[in-house]
């Protein structure tokens, strides 16, 4: 790890959490199977996070993987945990579903999560 790795992690936190980020709710859905009872328990939890304002993907980035209507947002890895596929992000009164959450790293330091959303 270099001094720059730590700086980029801190920079991501500063830009997303303290400067340009906006408050959103990350809604997580989890399931647990109880072997003894044979029942599945579904749990929903919510946490308030800071995200970069969701933006449409640039036309030049559209491909077979990214399609029209999908949005891009970032979460700082220092202050958030990685969103999972099918988690939901609630922002500005709208609910978006997480399609993908890629880790952005600097050296061996997690800096941010690049999250693809769809409404």
N, C-alpha and C positions, 0 to 999 in steps of 0.2 A: 504494500500500500504506500502511495506517495502522498505528499501534502496536498497535491491537486485533487486526489480522489476524495479526501475529506472536504475540501473546498466546494467541489461540485455537488456533493450531497447537501451541504449547508446552503449552497446557492439555490438548489431546487426547493428546499424548504422555505427559504426567504422569499423567492419569487411566487411560489404557489400559496403558501400559508399566510404570508405577511404583506405581500404587495398586490398581486393581481388576482389571487384566488377568491372564490366566493363560496359561501356555505352551501352545502348540499347534504342530503341524507343518504347513507349507504345502507340499503336493506339487504340482509343476508338470510338465505333460506338454507337450513340444514336438516338432515334426517338422521335418526339413530334407531337401530334395530335392537330390541330387547330380546335376547335369546330365550330367556325364561318364560316370558309372556307371549312371544311370537308377534309382538306388535311393533309397528313403526311409529315413532314420535317425530312429528315435524315441528320445527322451531323457527320462528322468525325473530331476528334481532335487528335493531337499527342503531347506527352511530352517526354522529355529525362529523363531517369531514370537510376539508377545503379542497376544491378542485379548480383547475383552470376553466374558464367559461367554455362550455362545449361548442365546438366549431365544426362545420361540415368539412369533410376531407377535400383537399385541393383536387381539382379535376385531373391533374397530372398523376395523382396517386391512385386514382380509381383503376381497379383491375378485377380479375376474377375473385380476389379475396376481399377487397374493399369495394362496396357497391354504393350507388347513389342513395342518399338518405341516412347513411351512417355518419355518426359524429365522433369526434376525437376530443378527449380530455386528458388531463394529467393529474395525478395525485403524488404528493411528496412521500417517498418511501420512509423517510425518517419519522413521520408522524402518522402514517396510515398503514394498515395491513393490505395485502394484495387482494383486490376484488376477484371473485370467482365467476366463471361463466354462469349466467342466469341470475346473478345478484342484480339488484336494481339500484339505480341512482335517481333520486328525486331532486329535481332542480327547477326552480322558477314555476312551481305548481305542476310540472310534467314529470312523468315516470318513464325512465329509459332502462332498457335491459342491457346488461353487460354481455358483449359477444366475445371479447378477448381482453386480456390484461397482460401486456408485455412488460417485463422488467427492463428498466434503463439503468445501466451500470457505468461506473467510472472506476476502472481497475477492479478491485474486489469489493467496492462499496456500492450498495443499492442507492440510487439517487432518486428515481421516480418510477411510477407505473404509467405506461401509455395505454389508455383504456379506450376501446372501441365500443360505442353505444348505438342502440337502435331504439326508436320509439314504437 
